[in-house]
Amino acid sequence: MSQEQHHGKSGKKRDPWVFHPYEITFSGFSGSGKTTLLSRLAGALSAQGRSVGYAKHDAHHFDVDHPGKDTFVLRQAGASSVLINNAVSNAVIRSGPLDDLSRATALLDCDLVLVEGHKHNRALRKFILLDPAGEMAALLPSLPPEEVIALITPDLSLAAGLPWPVLHRDDLPGILAAVDTEIARRIAAIPVHGLILSGGRSSRMGVDKGALDYHGRSMIAQAANLLAPFCAEIRVSCRAEQTLPEDARHLTRLHDVFLDLGPAGGILSAFSQQPQASWLVFACDLPLVTPEALSRLCAGRNPLKFATAYTSTHDGFPEPLLALYEPKARCRLLQFLALGKTCPRKMLINSPTQLLPGYGSWLDNCNTPEERQAALRQLNSPS
């Protein structure tokens, strides 16, 4: 990847990944055993229940199409792109180099991606496969120490004296453990921020739902109190002209920049401000949420998915308004928005999402005076 590719024409530095935020790169010269190792890793990771992608950087000419096939005939006839699909698989074959949009979205549904190649890409942390001829070892002095996760070698003596962890190429459990450690390191670097959705018009309730008192404080203040143990920062998603209740005016406001899109607009506005954060979303019309509800949600989090959410006890669908959205959900929400789908629930239903069973009435929302009274009766009833 050239400097222009990594920084973009504007000079702004791009995310330090090529295909996926949880891509694990394996670099080495031809004959070092990359493909054999990656096939073993893919099998082991899949056996753990993970969705694994694979991407190969090939400096040589290749063609995945074959003479005589329909797709080949149509490409020869002038079609620059062809799509073939059936009930179990699909493929798109395009002419030309991979563009940035396709690069960053093609494998986003996967939990993680094994990348083969990119030994000269300084932006990527990678496993280095040493070869008996010593070609890769000759490049090591030019690499920044933080670029190398570990060395993988068929002969431990090849790595003698080198300042990195060393793994034997046949030590699959050790390599898997190193992959898990690298993924855990990346997850730990992602801050979790709280987002209180309070920008609705409250037309059915007749008053601002965020200002209603169910627990001796406004619902916005209640949501902030519940989110605080789990979040590094908390934002209140609201309209620019909206006045927050007095007990919530110390909280940081986040004005919608995606207007008239409902909850999706608030979530996308949060991602626009801090795209590398995970956002724990809490709508202010959920007065029955308890500390246990948030604790279970965070404990059940799967950062490799687009989001972690409860399933509704009423209809079995994901509840989008008490959910933890991972950074890659931003791209997914924008893709659905491009299709005219503004409901975040549709994104959760149609995307790899970690779903947790709902409990009791945690997810019951209150949008009318009647629903508010029912919630108050439940909260005030003896246990």
C-alpha positions in Angstrom: 0.0 0.0 0.0 1.5 3.3 -1.0 1.6 6.4 1.2 -1.2 7.9 -0.8 -3.3 4.8 -0.4 -2.7 4.7 3.4 -3.3 8.5 3.9 -5.7 9.2 1.1 -5.5 12.1 -1.3 -6.4 14.5 1.4 -3.4 13.4 3.5 -5.7 12.3 6.3 -4.5 9.1 7.9 -6.9 6.1 7.4 -7.7 3.3 9.8 -4.7 1.0 10.2 -6.5 -2.0 8.7 -7.1 -3.0 5.1 -10.2 -5.3 5.1 -11.5 -5.6 8.6 -10.9 -4.1 12.1 -10.1 -7.6 13.4 -7.9 -8.7 10.5 -4.8 -10.7 11.4 -2.0 -10.4 8.9 0.5 -13.2 8.1 3.5 -12.1 6.0 6.4 -14.0 4.5 8.0 -15.0 1.2 6.7 -17.7 -1.1 7.4 -21.1 0.3 7.3 -20.1 4.0 4.0 -22.0 4.6 1.5 -19.2 4.9 -1.3 -20.8 3.1 -0.9 -24.1 4.8 -0.9 -22.4 8.2 -3.8 -20.2 7.4 -5.9 -23.1 6.3 -5.3 -24.8 9.6 -6.1 -21.6 11.5 -9.3 -21.0 9.6 -10.5 -24.6 10.4 -9.6 -24.2 14.1 -11.3 -20.7 14.4 -14.4 -21.9 12.5 -14.6 -24.9 14.9 -14.8 -22.3 17.8 -17.9 -20.9 16.2 -16.2 -17.8 14.6 -17.0 -16.5 11.1 -13.6 -16.3 9.4 -12.8 -14.4 6.3 -9.6 -14.8 4.2 -8.0 -12.2 2.0 -4.8 -12.6 -0.1 -2.7 -9.9 -1.5 -1.2 -11.2 -4.7 1.3 -9.1 -6.7 1.0 -11.5 -9.6 -1.7 -11.7 -12.3 -4.5 -14.1 -11.4 -7.9 -14.9 -12.8 -10.7 -16.6 -10.8 -12.9 -17.1 -13.9 -12.4 -19.9 -16.4 -12.9 -20.1 -20.2 -16.3 -21.6 -21.2 -18.1 -20.5 -18.0 -21.1 -18.2 -18.5 -19.4 -15.5 -16.4 -16.3 -15.7 -18.5 -18.3 -15.5 -21.7 -20.1 -12.4 -20.5 -16.9 -10.7 -19.3 -15.3 -11.4 -22.7 -18.4 -9.9 -24.3 -17.9 -6.6 -22.5 -19.4 -6.9 -19.0 -17.0 -5.3 -16.6 -18.6 -6.9 -13.5 -20.6 -10.2 -13.2 -22.5 -11.6 -10.2 -23.3 -15.3 -9.8 -25.3 -16.6 -6.9 -27.5 -19.4 -5.6 -29.1 -20.3 -2.3 -25.9 -21.1 -0.6 -23.2 -18.9 -2.1 -22.4 -15.9 -4.3 -19.5 -14.2 -6.0 -18.8 -10.9 -7.8 -16.0 -10.7 -10.3 -15.0 -7.2 -11.3 -12.4 -5.8 -13.6 -9.8 -3.4 -12.3 -8.2 -2.9 -8.8 -10.1 -3.1 -5.6 -11.6 0.2 -4.6 -11.7 1.5 -1.1 -15.4 1.0 -0.5 -15.3 -2.7 -1.6 -12.1 -3.3 0.3 -13.6 -2.0 3.6 -17.0 -3.7 3.3 -16.6 -7.0 1.4 -15.6 -9.0 4.5 -17.2 -6.9 7.2 -19.8 -9.6 8.1 -17.0 -11.8 9.3 -15.9 -11.9 12.9 -12.3 -11.7 11.9 -10.2 -12.0 8.7 -7.0 -13.8 8.0 -4.9 -11.8 5.6 -2.0 -13.3 3.6 0.7 -11.0 2.3 1.2 -7.2 2.8 4.8 -7.7 4.1 5.7 -4.2 3.0 2.6 -2.5 4.5 4.1 -0.5 7.4 0.6 0.3 8.8 -0.3 -3.3 9.7 0.7 -5.3 12.7 1.5 -8.8 11.5 2.8 -12.3 12.2 6.1 -12.8 10.3 6.8 -16.3 8.8 10.5 -17.0 8.6 11.8 -19.0 5.7 14.9 -21.3 5.7 16.5 -19.2 3.0 16.5 -16.2 5.4 14.8 -13.7 3.0 12.3 -12.6 5.6 14.8 -12.4 8.4 16.9 -10.0 6.2 13.9 -7.6 6.2 13.4 -7.6 10.0 16.0 -5.0 10.9 14.0 -2.4 8.9 10.7 -3.1 10.7 9.5 -1.1 13.7 9.3 -3.4 16.7 5.6 -2.7 17.2 4.8 -3.9 13.7 5.6 -7.5 14.5 3.2 -9.5 16.7 5.3 -12.7 16.7 7.7 -14.7 14.5 6.5 -18.1 13.2 9.2 -20.5 12.0 9.7 -24.1 11.0 13.0 -24.1 13.0 13.3 -22.1 16.2 17.0 -21.6 15.6 16.2 -19.3 12.7 14.8 -16.8 15.2 17.7 -17.0 17.7 18.5 -13.5 19.1 15.5 -11.8 17.6 13.6 -9.5 19.9 10.1 -10.8 19.3 8.0 -13.7 20.6 8.7 -16.9 18.6 6.3 -19.7 17.7 6.9 -22.9 15.9 4.9 -23.2 12.7 3.3 -26.5 14.0 2.3 -25.0 17.3 -1.3 -24.3 16.4 -2.5 -23.8 20.0 0.2 -21.3 20.6 -0.5 -19.4 17.4 -4.3 -19.4 18.2 -3.5 -18.0 21.6 -1.4 -15.3 20.1 -4.3 -14.4 17.7 -6.7 -14.2 20.6 -4.2 -12.0 22.5 -3.9 -9.6 19.5 -7.7 -9.4 19.1 -8.1 -8.8 22.9 -5.6 -6.0 22.6 -7.6 -4.3 19.9 -10.8 -4.7 21.8 -9.3 -3.2 24.9 -8.3 -0.1 22.9 -12.0 0.6 21.9 -13.7 2.9 24.4 -17.3 2.3 25.3 -19.4 5.4 25.4 -23.0 5.8 26.5 -25.6 7.4 24.3 -29.0 8.5 25.7 -31.5 8.8 23.0 -33.7 11.8 23.9 -34.3 13.7 20.7 -37.8 12.4 19.8 -40.8 14.8 19.7 -42.8 12.7 22.3 -46.0 13.4 20.3 -47.9 10.5 21.8 -46.8 11.1 25.3 -47.6 14.9 25.1 -44.5 15.8 27.1 -40.8 15.3 26.8 -40.2 11.6 27.7 -36.7 12.4 28.8 -38.0 14.8 31.5 -40.5 12.4 33.0 -39.8 11.2 36.6 -40.0 7.4 37.3 -37.2 7.0 39.9 -37.0 10.4 41.7 -35.1 11.9 38.8 -35.7 12.6 35.1 -35.4 9.7 32.8 -32.3 11.2 31.2 -30.6 11.5 34.6 -31.7 8.0 35.4 -30.2 6.6 32.2 -27.0 8.5 32.8 -26.8 7.0 36.3 -27.3 3.5 35.1 -24.8 3.9 32.2 -22.0 5.5 34.3 -20.4 2.2 35.6 -20.1 0.9 32.1 -19.1 3.9 30.0 -16.0 6.1 29.7 -18.2 9.0 28.5 -21.9 9.7 28.2 -23.7 11.8 25.6 -27.3 12.9 25.4 -28.6 12.8 21.8 -31.1 15.6 21.5 -32.3 18.3 19.1 -30.4 21.6 19.0 -33.4 23.6 20.3 -34.2 21.0 23.0 -34.0 22.0 26.7 -32.8 19.3 29.0 -34.3 18.8 32.4 -32.4 20.6 35.2 -30.9 17.4 36.7 -29.4 16.5 33.3 -28.0 19.8 32.2 -24.5 18.9 33.3 -24.4 16.1 30.7 -22.8 16.6 27.4 -25.2 17.2 24.5 -24.8 15.6 21.1 -27.0 17.3 18.5 -28.2 15.2 15.6 -26.5 15.8 12.3 -28.6 13.1 10.7 -32.0 14.7 10.9 -35.5 13.2 10.8 -34.2 9.6 11.0 -35.4 8.7 14.5 -33.1 6.6 16.6 -30.8 5.8 13.6 -30.1 9.5 13.3 -28.9 9.7 16.9 -26.7 6.6 16.6 -25.2 7.8 13.4 -24.6 11.2 14.8 -22.7 9.7 17.7 -20.6 7.6 15.3 -19.9 10.7 13.3 -18.4 12.4 16.3 -16.4 9.4 17.6 -16.4 6.6 15.0 -13.8 4.4 16.8 -15.9 4.1 19.9 -18.5 1.5 20.8 -21.8 3.1 21.7 -24.0 1.7 24.5 -27.4 3.0 23.5 -30.2 3.6 26.0 -33.5 5.2 24.9 -35.2 7.5 27.5 -38.6 5.7 27.1 -37.3 2.6 28.8 -38.1 3.3 32.5 -38.0 -0.4 33.6 -34.3 -1.0 32.7 -32.3 -2.1 35.8 -28.6 -2.2 36.6 -28.8 -6.0 36.0 -30.1 -5.4 32.4 -27.0 -3.3 31.5 -24.7 -5.6 33.4 -25.9 -8.7 31.5 -25.8 -6.8 28.2 -22.1 -5.7 28.7 -21.1 -9.2 30.0 -22.6 -10.8 27.0 -21.0 -8.4 24.6 -19.4 -9.8 21.4 -17.2 -7.1 19.9 -16.6 -9.1 16.8 -20.3 -8.7 15.8 -21.9 -5.5 14.6 -23.8 -5.2 17.9 -25.0 -7.0 21.0 -28.7 -6.7 21.8 -31.5 -8.4 23.7 -34.3 -10.2 22.0 -37.7 -8.8 22.8 -39.9 -11.0 25.0 -42.9 -9.8 23.0 -41.9 -10.6 19.4 -38.5 -12.2 19.5 -36.8 -9.5 17.4 -33.7 -7.6 18.5 -34.3 -4.5 20.7 -32.3 -1.7 19.1 -32.8 0.9 21.8 -30.9 -0.9 24.6 -28.0 -2.3 22.7 -24.2 -2.0 22.3 -23.1 -1.0 18.8 -19.6 -1.7 17.7 -17.6 0.7 15.5 -18.2 -1.3 12.3 -21.9 -0.9 12.8 -21.5 2.7 11.5 -20.8 1.4 8.0 -23.6 -1.1 8.2 -26.2 1.6 9.3 -25.1 3.8 6.5 -25.5 1.0 4.0 -29.1 0.4 5.2 -29.7 4.1 5.1 -28.7 4.1 1.4 -31.4 1.5 0.8 -34.0 3.8 2.5 -34.1 1.6 5.7 -33.9 3.9 8.7 -34.9 1.5 11.4 -31.9 0.2 13.4 -33.8 -3.0 14.2 -33.7 -3.9 10.5 -29.9 -3.6 10.6 -29.7 -5.9 13.6 -32.0 -8.5 12.1 -30.1 -8.6 8.8 -26.6 -8.5 10.2 -24.4 -10.7 12.4 -25.6 -9.6 15.8 -24.9 -11.1 19.3 -28.4 -11.8 20.6 -29.1 -12.2 24.3 -32.4 -13.5 25.8 -34.7 -10.7 27.1 -35.9 -10.8 30.7 -39.2 -9.7 32.2 -40.2 -6.2 31.3 -36.8 -4.5 30.9 -37.5 -3.6 27.3 -41.1 -2.4 27.7 -41.2 1.2 26.5 -43.5 4.0 27.5 -44.8 6.2 24.7 -48.3 7.1 25.9 -49.7 8.4 29.2 -51.4 5.0 29.7 -48.1 3.1 29.3 -46.5 5.5 31.7 -49.1 4.8 34.4 -48.7 1.1 33.9 -44.9 1.4 34.4 -45.4 3.5 37.5 -47.7 0.9 39.0 -45.2 -1.8 38.3 -42.3 0.2 39.8 -44.4 1.1 42.9 -45.8 -2.3 43.5 -44.4 -4.4 46.3 -41.8 -7.0 45.2 
